[in-house]
Amino acid sequence: MGGNGNLTSLTLPILTENNRDRWVVRMKTLFGFQDVLDVVENGFSVPGDNASEARKATHKEMKKKDTKALFLLQQCVDDPHFEKITNAETSKAAWDSLLKSHAGGEKMKKAKLQTLCRQFELLQIKDSGKISEYFTKVLTLTNLMKGYGEIVTDLMIVEKILISLSSIFDFVVALIEESKELSDMKIEELQSSLEAHEMRLNDINPGKGAEQALKSSLHKDNDKKKGKKLMDKKESYKGRWNQNQDKGDSDKAESLERREGLGKNYGKKKQFDKRNIECFNCYKKGHYSYEFPAGKSKQKKHKEKEAHVAQEDSDSDSLILMATTIERIGSFSLEL
């Protein structure tokens, strides 16, 4: 490439609705490569009519850079964003317009930064994730946070990665913390150490990832624990069954004894003390009125009277039935 750069061989970044932060970083690099970053961020002043020739020559050079920067901006946006900078006369005006349209107000920037910080706190390596992929996620998120004004140091990134790794890296993390100062440790150095350990784990378990080997051992332990719990439950059920059976047998025996006791006493009348009972006929104690001789004879006569009345009613009903039957038979004969 020459001093001015060969734009035909470059792949220009295109601004869309979803890549604002990444696009800004790439555009700043592109502006620096084309030596126009200063004019894009700070702009330039227009000399007066009485300006010297040197001042006019400098203005001409700055105007040339500004035109180049404006051309780059127009090439690096999609159609909706191009409409926003159509009327911009300088690269600084176009650049500021694009940044404001995406950044929003201070409240919007603060809300986005809070969301990114929350994601950074909750970020954890996946069970089957690779170290390189996890580092990429962490660095991408921290770069977005930096774009919204958050200060993120290498120490914060190193500590975040160490506390969010899976348990198979515990002894490596302990070794790193004991042997090295985390404040002096580079992110690339930490990544290389963890990737080397990950490679050794994969060599120990060919055909399986390190996390898969750990899962296999955990499944075996869980199966053993489940089997032991199942046996304990069976023994518990068996013990409770025996207790219930023993209790049922004792209840049955007690019920049988109760029934036998009732069978022995069935038909026997309970003896009652009549010494304090007073007769209504003779007013003496020791017997009921119906047990008094006169009372017995009266009771007998009353029963005989009732039986006689019942017999007479029965004879009367029989006579009425016979009369009715004879009448019906006679009526039937006349009809014939």
VENVEN-V367855 format. One record per pair of residues at least 24 apart in sequence whose C-alpha atoms are under 8 Angstrom apart, sorted by the first residue. I is the first residue (numbers start at 1). GAP is how many residues later the second one is. D is the distance in Angstrom with one decimal. If there is no record, write none. Layout:
i=I gap=GAP d=D
i=I gap=GAP d=D
This chain:
i=4 gap=30 d=6.3
i=5 gap=28 d=7.8
i=5 gap=29 d=6.4
i=12 gap=63 d=7.7
i=12 gap=64 d=6.1
i=13 gap=63 d=5.6
i=13 gap=64 d=7.9
i=14 gap=61 d=7.7
i=14 gap=62 d=4.5
i=14 gap=63 d=4.9
i=14 gap=64 d=6.3
i=15 gap=61 d=6.2
i=15 gap=62 d=4.6
i=15 gap=63 d=6.0
i=15 gap=66 d=7.6
i=16 gap=61 d=7.0
i=16 gap=62 d=6.3
i=16 gap=65 d=7.7
i=20 gap=82 d=7.0
i=21 gap=123 d=6.5
i=21 gap=126 d=6.6
i=31 gap=38 d=7.1
i=35 gap=30 d=7.8
i=36 gap=29 d=5.7
i=36 gap=30 d=7.0
i=36 gap=32 d=7.7
i=36 gap=33 d=6.2
i=39 gap=26 d=7.1
i=39 gap=27 d=6.1
i=39 gap=52 d=7.6
i=39 gap=53 d=7.1
i=40 gap=26 d=6.9
i=40 gap=29 d=6.8
i=40 gap=51 d=5.4
i=40 gap=52 d=4.6
i=40 gap=55 d=6.9
i=41 gap=51 d=5.9
i=41 gap=54 d=7.9
i=42 gap=50 d=7.0
i=43 gap=47 d=7.8
i=43 gap=48 d=7.6
i=43 gap=49 d=5.6
i=66 gap=24 d=6.4
i=66 gap=25 d=5.7
i=67 gap=24 d=7.0
i=70 gap=24 d=7.3
i=109 gap=39 d=6.6
i=110 gap=38 d=7.9
i=112 gap=36 d=7.9
i=113 gap=32 d=6.2
i=113 gap=35 d=6.2
i=113 gap=37 d=7.6
i=116 gap=25 d=7.0
i=116 gap=28 d=7.5
i=116 gap=29 d=6.3
i=117 gap=28 d=7.2
i=123 gap=41 d=7.4
i=124 gap=40 d=5.1
i=124 gap=41 d=6.9
i=125 gap=39 d=6.4
i=125 gap=40 d=5.8
i=125 gap=41 d=6.9
i=127 gap=39 d=7.3
i=127 gap=84 d=6.2
i=128 gap=81 d=7.5
i=128 gap=83 d=6.0
i=128 gap=84 d=7.4
i=131 gap=60 d=7.3
i=131 gap=63 d=6.9
i=131 gap=64 d=6.1
i=131 gap=67 d=7.7
i=132 gap=59 d=7.3
i=132 gap=63 d=7.4
i=135 gap=26 d=7.9
i=135 gap=56 d=7.4
i=154 gap=29 d=7.9
i=154 gap=32 d=7.0
i=154 gap=33 d=6.6
i=155 gap=27 d=6.5
i=155 gap=28 d=5.5
i=155 gap=29 d=8.0
i=155 gap=30 d=7.6
i=157 gap=30 d=7.5
i=158 gap=24 d=7.3
i=158 gap=27 d=7.8
i=158 gap=28 d=7.9
i=158 gap=29 d=6.3
i=158 gap=32 d=7.4
i=168 gap=42 d=7.8
i=168 gap=43 d=7.6
i=168 gap=46 d=7.6
i=169 gap=25 d=8.0
i=172 gap=25 d=7.8
